[in-house]
Amino acid sequence: MSPDKLIYMANQIATFFESKPHDEGVRGIADHISDFWEPRMRRQFFQLVETGTAGFKPLVLEAAPQIRRPAEA
């Protein structure tokens, strides 16, 4: 998946959860990505976050440590 598409998807999830209380929003983003994104997408997500790729909303970056890491390929 293109990095731009993955960033867009993560930010769309964050947009939904921005209306929730802060902690609930962070947990909601982490739970959604952990539960519904396939391991390959989560691996790419963590690569983008760890290389400092710009474009993620701050709420996505705050949720990142709570997202379940997939097993290495």
C-alpha positions in Angstrom: 0.0 0.0 0.0 1.3 3.5 -0.7 2.5 5.4 2.3 0.1 8.2 1.5 -2.9 5.9 1.5 -1.9 4.3 4.8 -1.4 7.7 6.5 -4.7 8.9 5.1 -6.5 5.9 6.5 -4.9 6.3 10.0 -5.8 10.0 10.0 -9.4 9.2 9.0 -9.6 6.9 12.1 -8.2 9.7 14.2 -10.7 12.2 12.8 -13.6 9.9 14.0 -12.1 9.6 17.4 -11.2 13.3 17.9 -14.8 13.8 19.1 -14.3 11.4 22.0 -12.5 12.3 25.3 -8.8 12.3 24.7 -7.9 9.0 26.4 -10.8 7.2 24.9 -9.8 8.5 21.4 -6.2 7.3 21.8 -7.4 3.9 22.9 -10.0 3.7 20.2 -7.5 4.4 17.4 -5.1 1.8 18.9 -7.9 -0.8 19.2 -9.2 -0.1 15.7 -5.8 -0.5 14.0 -4.9 -3.5 16.1 -8.2 -5.3 15.4 -8.8 -4.4 11.8 -5.5 -3.8 10.0 -3.8 -6.8 8.7 -0.2 -7.5 10.0 1.4 -6.3 6.8 -0.4 -2.9 7.2 0.7 -2.6 10.8 4.3 -3.4 9.9 4.2 -0.7 7.3 2.6 1.7 9.8 5.4 1.1 12.4 8.1 1.5 9.7 6.6 4.9 8.8 6.2 6.0 12.4 9.8 4.9 13.3 11.3 6.7 10.3 9.6 9.9 11.2 7.4 10.1 8.2 5.4 13.3 8.3 1.7 13.4 7.9 0.2 11.5 10.8 -2.1 13.4 13.1 -0.8 13.8 16.6 -3.5 11.5 18.0 -2.3 8.7 15.7 1.3 9.1 16.9 0.1 9.1 20.5 -1.8 5.9 19.9 1.1 4.1 18.2 2.7 2.6 21.4 -0.6 1.0 22.2 -1.1 -0.6 18.8 -0.4 -4.4 18.7 2.9 -5.0 16.9 2.7 -7.9 14.3 5.2 -10.7 14.3 8.1 -10.1 12.0 7.7 -11.3 8.5 
